[in-house]
């Protein structure tokens, strides 16, 4: 009876998911000891690091899981910490045999990498990227989001990851691996998570030049443990500067979506960002027109920024070898603006908004066309 009870508790506790690593505790070797004293379960869990920010959540989930086993009236959970050797073994297992400081998103990766870029700032690129990430995750895909706009980072705020002071949480570190915070089932990393200064409630500006920018983007790709992703989105800085060149060098196989507004001054510049991406070997898969015509309650249509910019960019980037489609137009929307300011993606906060419906249609289109396997080796091992 006791042996069966301990086995049932072990199964229940082992199935609890680590909220940061998104894997069961049993798979992470975090369940250390389980005992059953009458109807009281005693469980010992080894956390990855001292001061683990997810410790309260893990304790509560383990207590709930153990108490749910028939015959268990209550659970007592004690928390310890892994030894350096155990932690090292865990990080090696998380890398899946990949050497440290190497990216898991190489040409043979099954992850679809999509860089969202624009020619100039202020076209709503980051807002669209954040909402696309959430909409894709809502479809059951495993999604990661890198805020590569180092100088103008805004993804933590758009994803609701900042506190009342505007500060984003720092990623948990396990040795040389960083665990990205999760918002709306999307794993997110941004330079804004590393700029908090002790005793200072302000977020300093980033005044870095090429080498530092390249190193930062490289570390996001190599040192952040995203796990197995279906899609990795990169919110790129506007224009064709250092980060665009670095991403082209680091991820030459990435796909690119160009964002523009309908006006000519934005669309002409947007073409350049697509051309630079193509020069690095990346493939432009489409154009999104943002801030398009808005329909008022009386049925009248207002074109604040004109019309035709998205189609013009798609046409300019198309050639005989590759047609670049206009993936869709997202109307100018006060609801989208309000949801973004509140840190609540509009696809969740107001799914009936015209802008939300347009973004959902874009996500559905992207989800229907996963990255193909042709020409790539699969991670199979001989037995």
C-alpha positions as CSV (number, residue, x, y, z in Angstrom):
1,X,0.0,0.0,0.0
2,X,2.7,2.5,1.0
3,X,4.8,1.5,-2.0
4,X,1.9,2.0,-4.4
5,X,1.1,5.3,-2.7
6,X,4.7,6.6,-3.1
7,X,4.7,5.5,-6.7
8,X,1.5,7.5,-7.3
9,X,2.9,10.6,-5.6
10,X,6.1,10.2,-7.6
11,X,4.1,10.2,-10.9
12,X,2.0,13.1,-9.9
13,X,4.9,15.3,-8.7
14,X,7.1,14.3,-11.6
15,X,4.5,15.6,-14.0
16,X,4.6,19.1,-12.6
17,X,6.1,21.5,-15.1
18,X,8.9,23.8,-14.3
19,X,7.4,27.2,-15.1
20,X,10.7,28.5,-16.6
21,X,12.1,25.5,-18.4
22,X,8.7,24.2,-19.4
23,X,9.7,20.6,-18.8
24,X,8.4,18.1,-16.2
25,X,10.3,18.0,-12.9
26,X,11.1,14.3,-13.4
27,X,12.8,15.0,-16.7
28,X,14.9,17.7,-15.0
29,X,15.9,15.3,-12.1
30,X,14.5,17.8,-9.6
31,X,12.5,15.3,-7.6
32,X,14.8,14.0,-4.8
33,X,12.9,12.2,-2.1
34,X,9.3,11.2,-1.5
35,X,7.9,9.7,1.7
36,X,4.4,8.9,2.9
37,X,3.7,9.2,6.6
38,X,0.2,8.0,7.1
39,X,-1.8,10.4,4.9
40,X,0.9,13.1,4.8
41,X,3.2,13.2,1.8
42,X,6.7,14.6,2.2
43,X,8.4,15.7,-0.9
44,X,11.9,17.1,-1.5
45,X,12.6,19.1,-4.6
46,X,16.0,20.3,-5.8
47,X,15.8,23.8,-7.4
48,X,18.3,24.7,-10.1
49,X,19.8,27.7,-8.3
50,X,19.7,29.5,-5.0
51,X,17.0,32.2,-5.0
52,X,15.1,30.6,-7.9
53,X,12.3,33.1,-8.8
54,X,9.9,30.2,-9.6
55,X,10.4,28.5,-6.2
56,X,7.0,29.6,-4.7
57,X,5.2,28.5,-7.9
58,X,7.0,25.1,-7.9
59,X,6.3,24.6,-4.2
60,X,2.6,25.3,-4.7
61,X,2.3,23.1,-7.8
62,X,4.0,20.2,-6.1
63,X,1.8,20.5,-3.0
64,X,-1.3,20.5,-5.2
65,X,-0.1,17.5,-7.2
66,X,0.9,15.4,-4.2
67,X,-2.4,16.3,-2.4
68,X,-4.4,15.3,-5.4
69,X,-3.3,11.6,-5.0
70,X,-6.0,9.4,-3.4
71,X,-5.3,8.7,0.2
72,X,-3.1,11.9,0.7
73,X,-4.6,14.5,3.0
74,X,-1.8,17.0,2.8
75,X,1.7,17.5,1.5
76,X,4.9,19.0,3.0
77,X,7.4,20.2,0.4
78,X,11.0,21.0,1.2
79,X,13.2,22.8,-1.3
80,X,17.0,22.2,-1.7
81,X,19.4,23.3,-4.4
82,X,21.3,21.3,-7.0
83,X,25.0,20.8,-6.6
84,X,27.3,22.5,-9.2
85,X,27.9,19.1,-10.7
86,X,24.2,18.4,-11.0
87,X,23.6,21.8,-12.5
88,X,26.3,21.3,-15.0
89,X,24.8,18.0,-16.1
90,X,21.4,19.6,-16.4
91,X,22.7,22.4,-18.7
92,X,24.5,19.8,-20.9
93,X,21.2,17.9,-21.1
94,X,19.3,21.1,-22.0
95,X,21.7,21.8,-24.8
96,X,21.0,18.4,-26.2
97,X,24.6,17.7,-27.0
98,X,25.2,21.1,-28.5
99,X,28.5,22.7,-27.5
100,X,28.3,25.9,-25.4
101,X,28.2,29.2,-27.3
102,X,26.7,27.7,-30.4
103,X,23.3,28.6,-31.8
104,X,20.6,25.9,-32.0
105,X,19.0,27.8,-34.9
106,X,21.4,26.8,-37.6
107,X,20.5,25.8,-41.2
108,X,19.5,22.2,-40.0
109,X,17.2,23.4,-37.2
110,X,13.5,22.6,-37.4
111,X,12.7,26.0,-36.0
112,X,11.3,28.5,-38.4
113,X,13.2,31.8,-37.9
114,X,11.3,35.0,-39.0
115,X,12.9,38.4,-38.8
116,X,10.3,41.3,-38.8
117,X,11.9,44.4,-40.2
118,X,11.0,47.9,-41.5
119,X,12.7,50.7,-43.3
120,X,11.9,53.4,-40.7
121,X,10.7,53.6,-37.1
122,X,7.1,54.3,-36.1
123,X,5.4,52.0,-38.4
124,X,4.2,49.6,-35.7
125,X,6.7,46.8,-36.4
126,X,7.2,45.8,-32.7
127,X,3.4,45.9,-32.0
128,X,2.8,43.6,-34.9
129,X,5.6,41.3,-34.0
130,X,4.4,40.9,-30.4
131,X,0.8,40.2,-31.5
132,X,1.9,37.8,-34.1
133,X,4.0,35.9,-31.5
134,X,1.0,35.6,-29.2
135,X,-1.4,34.6,-32.0
136,X,1.0,31.9,-33.1
137,X,1.4,30.6,-29.5
138,X,-2.4,30.6,-29.2
139,X,-2.5,28.2,-32.1
140,X,-0.5,25.7,-30.1
141,X,2.9,26.5,-31.5
142,X,6.0,26.8,-29.3
143,X,7.2,30.4,-29.9
144,X,10.2,32.5,-29.0
145,X,10.6,36.2,-29.4
146,X,13.9,38.1,-29.5
147,X,13.8,41.9,-29.2
148,X,16.7,42.7,-31.5
149,X,15.9,46.4,-31.5
150,X,18.6,47.0,-29.0
151,X,18.4,50.8,-29.0
152,X,14.7,51.1,-29.2
153,X,13.5,48.0,-27.3
154,X,9.8,47.9,-26.5
155,X,8.9,44.2,-26.5
156,X,8.9,43.7,-22.7
157,X,6.3,46.5,-22.4
158,X,4.2,45.3,-25.2
159,X,4.1,41.8,-23.8
160,X,3.2,43.0,-20.3
161,X,6.5,42.0,-18.7
162,X,7.3,45.3,-17.1
163,X,6.3,46.4,-13.6
164,X,4.8,49.8,-12.6
165,X,8.2,51.3,-12.8
166,X,8.7,50.1,-16.4
167,X,11.3,47.6,-15.4
168,X,11.4,44.1,-17.0
169,X,12.4,40.9,-15.0
170,X,15.9,39.6,-15.3
171,X,16.3,36.1,-16.9
172,X,17.1,33.3,-14.5
173,X,20.6,32.0,-15.1
174,X,21.7,28.4,-14.8
175,X,25.5,28.5,-15.1
176,X,26.0,30.0,-18.6
177,X,22.4,29.4,-19.8
178,X,19.7,32.1,-19.5
179,X,16.0,31.2,-19.2
180,X,13.8,33.7,-21.0
181,X,10.7,35.1,-19.1
182,X,7.4,33.8,-20.5
183,X,4.4,36.0,-21.3
184,X,1.2,34.6,-23.0
185,X,3.1,31.3,-23.7
186,X,5.8,33.2,-25.6
187,X,9.4,33.0,-24.4
188,X,10.8,36.5,-24.6
189,X,14.3,38.0,-24.4
190,X,15.3,41.7,-24.6
191,X,18.2,43.9,-23.7
192,X,15.7,45.8,-21.5
193,X,15.9,42.8,-19.1
194,X,19.6,43.4,-18.4
195,X,19.7,47.2,-17.9
196,X,18.3,47.5,-14.4
197,X,20.7,49.3,-12.1
198,X,20.9,48.6,-8.3
199,X,19.0,51.3,-6.4
200,X,17.8,53.0,-9.6
201,X,14.3,52.9,-10.9
202,X,15.2,54.2,-14.4
203,X,16.1,52.3,-17.5
204,X,19.3,53.7,-19.0
205,X,19.7,54.3,-22.7
206,X,21.8,51.9,-24.8
207,X,24.6,53.8,-26.5
208,X,26.5,50.9,-28.2
209,X,28.2,50.6,-31.5
210,X,28.7,47.7,-33.9
211,X,30.8,45.2,-32.0
212,X,28.7,45.4,-28.8
213,X,25.5,45.1,-30.8
214,X,26.8,42.0,-32.7
215,X,27.8,40.4,-29.4
216,X,24.4,41.0,-27.8
217,X,22.5,39.5,-30.7
218,X,24.9,36.6,-30.8
219,X,24.4,35.9,-27.1
220,X,20.7,36.0,-27.5
221,X,21.0,33.2,-30.0
222,X,23.6,31.1,-28.2
223,X,23.1,31.6,-24.4
224,X,19.3,31.9,-24.1
225,X,17.7,28.5,-23.6
226,X,14.5,28.7,-25.7
227,X,14.1,24.9,-25.8
228,X,12.4,23.3,-28.8
229,X,10.7,26.1,-30.8
230,X,8.4,25.9,-33.8
231,X,8.9,29.6,-34.5
232,X,11.5,32.2,-33.5
233,X,10.5,35.8,-34.2
234,X,13.0,38.6,-34.2
235,X,11.8,42.2,-33.8
236,X,14.4,44.0,-35.8
237,X,15.5,47.6,-35.5
238,X,14.3,49.8,-38.3
239,X,16.7,50.5,-41.2
240,X,19.7,48.7,-42.5
241,X,22.3,49.2,-39.8
242,X,24.6,47.0,-37.7
243,X,22.0,44.7,-36.2
244,X,20.5,43.9,-39.6
245,X,23.9,43.0,-40.9
246,X,24.7,40.9,-37.8
247,X,21.4,39.0,-38.0
248,X,22.1,38.4,-41.7
249,X,25.5,36.9,-40.8
250,X,24.3,34.8,-37.9
251,X,21.0,33.7,-39.5
252,X,21.5,33.8,-43.2
253,X,18.7,31.2,-43.6
254,X,16.1,33.3,-41.8
255,X,12.9,34.4,-43.5
256,X,12.0,38.1,-43.5
257,X,8.7,40.0,-43.3
258,X,8.8,43.7,-44.2
259,X,6.4,46.1,-42.4
260,X,5.4,49.4,-43.9
261,X,2.6,51.9,-43.7
262,X,0.7,52.9,-46.8
263,X,2.4,56.2,-47.3
264,X,5.1,56.6,-49.9
265,X,7.7,58.0,-47.6
266,X,7.6,54.8,-45.5
267,X,7.2,52.3,-48.4
268,X,10.1,53.6,-50.4
269,X,12.4,53.1,-47.4
270,X,10.9,49.8,-46.5
271,X,12.1,48.3,-49.8
272,X,15.7,49.0,-48.8
273,X,15.4,46.8,-45.7
274,X,14.1,43.9,-47.8
275,X,16.9,44.3,-50.3
276,X,19.6,44.3,-47.6
277,X,18.1,41.1,-46.1
278,X,18.2,39.5,-49.5
279,X,21.8,40.5,-50.0
280,X,22.7,38.5,-46.8
281,X,21.0,35.4,-48.2
282,X,17.7,35.7,-46.3
283,X,14.4,35.3,-48.1
284,X,11.7,37.9,-48.0
285,X,8.5,36.0,-47.6
286,X,6.1,38.9,-47.6
287,X,5.0,42.4,-46.7
288,X,2.6,43.6,-44.0
289,X,0.9,47.0,-44.4
290,X,0.1,48.5,-41.1
291,X,-2.0,51.6,-40.2
292,X,-4.1,51.0,-43.3
293,X,-7.6,52.4,-44.0
294,X,-9.8,52.6,-40.9
295,X,-13.6,52.1,-41.1
296,X,-15.5,54.4,-38.8
297,X,-18.8,53.4,-37.0
298,X,-20.9,55.2,-39.6
299,X,-19.3,53.1,-42.4
300,X,-17.1,55.8,-43.8
301,X,-13.4,54.9,-44.6
302,X,-10.5,57.1,-43.5
303,X,-7.1,56.7,-45.1
304,X,-5.0,58.6,-42.6
305,X,-1.7,57.5,-44.2
306,X,-2.9,57.1,-47.8
307,X,-3.1,53.7,-49.6
308,X,-1.1,51.4,-51.7
309,X,2.2,51.4,-49.9
310,X,2.1,47.7,-49.0
311,X,1.4,46.6,-52.5
312,X,4.1,48.9,-53.8
313,X,6.7,47.4,-51.5
314,X,5.7,43.8,-52.4
315,X,5.9,44.7,-56.1
316,X,9.3,46.4,-55.8
317,X,10.7,43.3,-53.9
318,X,9.4,40.8,-56.4
319,X,11.4,39.6,-59.3
320,X,11.3,36.8,-61.8
321,X,12.8,34.3,-59.4
322,X,10.7,35.1,-56.3
323,X,7.3,36.8,-56.0
324,X,6.9,38.6,-52.7
325,X,3.3,38.8,-51.6
326,X,1.4,41.4,-49.7
327,X,0.5,39.1,-46.7
328,X,-2.2,41.5,-45.4
329,X,-3.2,44.9,-44.2
330,X,-3.8,45.9,-40.6
331,X,-6.1,48.8,-40.2
332,X,-5.3,51.8,-38.0
333,X,-6.9,51.0,-34.7
334,X,-7.3,52.9,-31.4
335,X,-7.9,49.6,-29.7
336,X,-4.6,48.2,-30.9
337,X,-2.9,51.3,-29.5
338,X,-4.7,51.1,-26.2
339,X,-3.9,47.4,-25.7
340,X,-0.3,47.9,-26.6
341,X,0.1,50.7,-24.1
342,X,-1.5,48.5,-21.4
343,X,0.9,45.6,-22.2
344,X,-1.9,43.4,-23.3
345,X,-1.7,42.1,-26.9
346,X,-4.9,43.1,-28.7
347,X,-5.4,39.6,-30.1
348,X,-6.1,38.5,-26.6
349,X,-7.5,41.7,-25.1
350,X,-9.9,42.6,-27.9
351,X,-10.1,39.8,-30.4
352,X,-13.0,41.3,-32.2
353,X,-11.1,44.5,-33.0
354,X,-10.5,44.8,-36.8
355,X,-6.8,45.0,-36.2
356,X,-6.8,41.9,-34.1
357,X,-8.8,40.0,-36.8
358,X,-6.3,41.1,-39.4
359,X,-3.3,39.9,-37.3
360,X,-5.0,36.6,-36.5
361,X,-5.4,36.1,-40.3
362,X,-1.7,36.8,-40.8
363,X,-0.8,34.3,-38.0
364,X,-3.1,31.7,-39.5
365,X,-1.3,32.1,-42.9
366,X,2.1,31.8,-41.3
367,X,1.1,28.8,-39.2
368,X,-0.1,26.9,-42.3
369,X,3.3,27.1,-43.9
370,X,5.9,25.6,-41.5
371,X,9.5,25.4,-42.5
372,X,10.2,22.6,-44.9
373,X,12.5,19.7,-44.4
374,X,13.8,19.5,-47.9
375,X,17.6,19.7,-48.2
376,X,18.3,19.5,-44.5
377,X,19.7,16.7,-42.4
378,X,17.5,15.4,-39.5
379,X,18.8,14.9,-36.0
380,X,18.8,11.1,-36.1
381,X,21.2,8.8,-34.3
382,X,22.1,5.3,-35.3
383,X,21.3,2.6,-32.8
